[in-house]
Amino acid sequence: MAADEDEKKGPTEKTTRRGLFKWGAAAAGSIAALGSERAQAHPTPIHDEPARVTYPDYDLAGRRLRNRGRGMDMRPIWEPTPPADAPTDESAYRKFDINVKIIGHEYLPGIRTNVLAFNDQVPGPLIRVKEGEWVRVDFKNETDLMHTIHWHGMLVPENMDGVPYVTQPPTMPGQTFVYRFRALPYGTHFYHCHFGTPLHMQHAMHGALIVESDDDPVRRQFPYDREYTLILNQVNTAMTRSGLNAMLTRMRERIVLMRRNRITDETLARFRNVQDFLRAVREGYIPPYRQSRRGPPGSPSFNIFTMNGKSYPMTPKILIKRDELIRVRLINAGSVEHYMHLHGHDFWEVCRDGAPLPHAFRGNTLPVTPGRTHDIIIEGRNPGTWTFHDHAVTRATNNGVYPGGILTVLHYEDFEPEYPERVALDE
């Protein structure tokens, strides 16, 4: 909630109807986010990739889609009421500046798309803080869409949770939103956009957030020397302009936006009646990342699977020495499950969702479900170059071509392979 008293005033509608509008706002979020009247250069078109992509501010003819979010509070900096125990001295905070822009990103040689990205990188910058530290994040929106940041797994104050229309207004184009919270709890967490989540978060708007402890319970049991953080995700590079316009057409058929009154965070979307609203929820719309129309429910149409924003063979290698212990932090920032399997080794799972496990679990395959984090320890006992990959085999391909996708290698630094690593087309 904003500190400004005017922001606490809402419509005089009945509670049930007001709740309906909030539900409608969630359903309408994507359409309301598209476009803007702000002057901004058109992103450089990308024509040389095998699968064409679209940029969500423009229609098939290249015309800018108009922003339907007029009436939102457009103050340059939105700073909600800080927690009661928050320091008043700004020097007491660990301060981070995060912005979101449109950038060109290459998943593979020749596979390049425009993406929404934090601080011009994919994934976003790693935030590493000490347990209990006060954190301030100034988040600036430099796109024509609306965004927020959700601190996934963190115990933040309610008005810092980053859920649009529930705990805060969306951060509008050109605005800065100030987040303040204590770094709790210990462990591996992540942050991501919570507005238009299927598009924004799964495109590139996510990053790792690691809360360290001076008395690390994992290091006490496994005195590791170095660590790696791997964020798993998926994209659909074949999201065409016609597909996006089909989404907009279907949404316009189901959602009647306010045409005469001011649009506010309380009344972003208005339906003619309850039946229209329920039909919109039941029938849905075609999202940018949609289920395959020809497959069973739940079949995703993703064709590129990524590890730290890259697909094999561009994924980062994991280096290890003989007898060394390393910690690998796995984060699933996407919407499908991954089954991470390590060849030639067992590992120990030591943390789940940031929390240390009472007993380490030994294995060689680990399911990593959407939104979860897992920490594992690997011991350098078997020199070689070993594959570490998603055992859901289609996710270890690049659009069906193996090897690719979520696959990397555990490589011993002092090992000379008899057969050098190479990439070949699937036979």
ChimeraX attribute file (.defattr): number of C-alpha atoms within 10 A of each C-alpha:
attribute: neighborCount
match mode: 1-to-1
recipient: residues
	/A:1	17
	/A:2	16
	/A:3	12
	/A:4	12
	/A:5	8
	/A:6	8
	/A:7	12
	/A:8	9
	/A:9	9
	/A:10	12
	/A:11	10
	/A:12	7
	/A:13	10
	/A:14	9
	/A:15	10
	/A:16	9
	/A:17	12
	/A:18	16
	/A:19	14
	/A:20	18
	/A:21	22
	/A:22	20
	/A:23	18
	/A:24	24
	/A:25	23
	/A:26	18
	/A:27	21
	/A:28	24
	/A:29	21
	/A:30	22
	/A:31	23
	/A:32	22
	/A:33	24
	/A:34	21
	/A:35	23
	/A:36	23
	/A:37	13
	/A:38	12
	/A:39	7
	/A:40	10
	/A:41	6
	/A:42	12
	/A:43	12
	/A:44	10
	/A:45	13
	/A:46	14
	/A:47	11
	/A:48	11
	/A:49	15
	/A:50	11
	/A:51	15
	/A:52	17
	/A:53	22
	/A:54	23
	/A:55	20
	/A:56	22
	/A:57	20
	/A:58	19
	/A:59	17
	/A:60	14
	/A:61	7
	/A:62	11
	/A:63	11
	/A:64	16
	/A:65	17
	/A:66	17
	/A:67	18
	/A:68	21
	/A:69	24
	/A:70	16
	/A:71	12
	/A:72	17
	/A:73	16
	/A:74	14
	/A:75	12
	/A:76	14
	/A:77	15
	/A:78	22
	/A:79	18
	/A:80	17
	/A:81	16
	/A:82	18
	/A:83	15
	/A:84	7
	/A:85	8
	/A:86	16
	/A:87	13
	/A:88	9
	/A:89	7
	/A:90	11
	/A:91	8
	/A:92	13
	/A:93	18
	/A:94	17
	/A:95	15
	/A:96	13
	/A:97	14
	/A:98	19
	/A:99	17
	/A:100	23
	/A:101	20
	/A:102	18
	/A:103	18
	/A:104	17
	/A:105	19
	/A:106	18
	/A:107	25
	/A:108	20
	/A:109	10
	/A:110	11
	/A:111	17
	/A:112	20
	/A:113	24
	/A:114	22
	/A:115	26
	/A:116	27
	/A:117	26
	/A:118	26
	/A:119	18
	/A:120	18
	/A:121	20
	/A:122	23
	/A:123	25
	/A:124	24
	/A:125	18
	/A:126	14
	/A:127	14
	/A:128	14
	/A:129	19
	/A:130	19
	/A:131	17
	/A:132	15
	/A:133	16
	/A:134	19
	/A:135	18
	/A:136	18
	/A:137	19
	/A:138	18
	/A:139	23
	/A:140	25
	/A:141	22
	/A:142	18
	/A:143	21
	/A:144	24
	/A:145	27
	/A:146	29
	/A:147	31
	/A:148	27
	/A:149	25
	/A:150	21
	/A:151	24
	/A:152	22
	/A:153	20
	/A:154	22
	/A:155	14
	/A:156	20
	/A:157	15
	/A:158	13
	/A:159	19
	/A:160	25
	/A:161	21
	/A:162	27
	/A:163	20
	/A:164	23
	/A:165	20
	/A:166	16
	/A:167	15
	/A:168	20
	/A:169	24
	/A:170	26
	/A:171	26
	/A:172	27
	/A:173	21
	/A:174	17
	/A:175	20
	/A:176	23
	/A:177	26
	/A:178	17
	/A:179	26
	/A:180	24
	/A:181	23
	/A:182	22
	/A:183	23
	/A:184	19
	/A:185	20
	/A:186	22
	/A:187	28
	/A:188	27
	/A:189	27
	/A:190	27
	/A:191	22
	/A:192	25
	/A:193	28
	/A:194	24
	/A:195	25
	/A:196	25
	/A:197	16
	/A:198	18
	/A:199	20
	/A:200	22
	/A:201	23
	/A:202	23
	/A:203	24
	/A:204	28
	/A:205	28
	/A:206	30
	/A:207	26
	/A:208	25
	/A:209	22
	/A:210	23
	/A:211	21
	/A:212	19
	/A:213	16
	/A:214	7
	/A:215	8
	/A:216	14
	/A:217	16
	/A:218	20
	/A:219	14
	/A:220	9
	/A:221	10
	/A:222	17
	/A:223	15
	/A:224	16
	/A:225	12
	/A:226	12
	/A:227	17
	/A:228	14
	/A:229	19
	/A:230	21
	/A:231	23
	/A:232	27
	/A:233	31
	/A:234	28
	/A:235	23
	/A:236	20
	/A:237	24
	/A:238	19
	/A:239	20
	/A:240	17
	/A:241	19
	/A:242	12
	/A:243	19
	/A:244	21
	/A:245	18
	/A:246	16
	/A:247	19
	/A:248	19
	/A:249	14
	/A:250	15
	/A:251	20
	/A:252	14
	/A:253	11
	/A:254	21
	/A:255	20
	/A:256	16
	/A:257	22
	/A:258	15
	/A:259	9
	/A:260	6
	/A:261	9
	/A:262	14
	/A:263	18
	/A:264	18
	/A:265	22
	/A:266	19
	/A:267	21
	/A:268	25
	/A:269	26
	/A:270	23
	/A:271	18
	/A:272	11
	/A:273	8
	/A:274	12
	/A:275	10
	/A:276	16
	/A:277	21
	/A:278	14
	/A:279	11
	/A:280	20
	/A:281	14
	/A:282	9
	/A:283	10
	/A:284	14
	/A:285	20
	/A:286	18
	/A:287	18
	/A:288	24
	/A:289	21
	/A:290	18
	/A:291	16
	/A:292	13
	/A:293	12
	/A:294	8
	/A:295	10
	/A:296	9
	/A:297	9
	/A:298	11
	/A:299	13
	/A:300	18
	/A:301	19
	/A:302	20
	/A:303	17
	/A:304	26
	/A:305	27
	/A:306	27
	/A:307	26
	/A:308	21
	/A:309	26
	/A:310	26
	/A:311	29
	/A:312	25
	/A:313	21
	/A:314	19
	/A:315	21
	/A:316	19
	/A:317	17
	/A:318	21
	/A:319	17
	/A:320	23
	/A:321	18
	/A:322	15
	/A:323	12
	/A:324	15
	/A:325	20
	/A:326	22
	/A:327	24
	/A:328	19
	/A:329	24
	/A:330	25
	/A:331	27
	/A:332	22
	/A:333	27
	/A:334	24
	/A:335	16
	/A:336	18
	/A:337	18
	/A:338	24
	/A:339	17
	/A:340	18
	/A:341	21
	/A:342	22
	/A:343	14
	/A:344	15
	/A:345	16
	/A:346	17
	/A:347	20
	/A:348	18
	/A:349	23
	/A:350	23
	/A:351	23
	/A:352	19
	/A:353	20
	/A:354	22
	/A:355	17
	/A:356	18
	/A:357	15
	/A:358	8
	/A:359	10
	/A:360	16
	/A:361	14
	/A:362	14
	/A:363	14
	/A:364	18
	/A:365	18
	/A:366	19
	/A:367	14
	/A:368	20
	/A:369	17
	/A:370	16
	/A:371	17
	/A:372	21
	/A:373	24
	/A:374	24
	/A:375	25
	/A:376	22
	/A:377	24
	/A:378	23
	/A:379	19
	/A:380	19
	/A:381	16
	/A:382	13
	/A:383	19
	/A:384	20
	/A:385	23
	/A:386	17
	/A:387	17
	/A:388	21
	/A:389	25
	/A:390	26
	/A:391	18
	/A:392	14
	/A:393	17
	/A:394	19
	/A:395	29
	/A:396	25
	/A:397	23
	/A:398	21
	/A:399	16
	/A:400	16
	/A:401	15
	/A:402	19
	/A:403	23
	/A:404	30
	/A:405	33
	/A:406	34
	/A:407	29
	/A:408	25
	/A:409	21
	/A:410	22
	/A:411	20
	/A:412	21
	/A:413	14
	/A:414	12
	/A:415	12
	/A:416	12
	/A:417	12
	/A:418	7
	/A:419	7
	/A:420	7
	/A:421	9
	/A:422	7
	/A:423	10
	/A:424	9
	/A:425	9
	/A:426	10
	/A:427	5
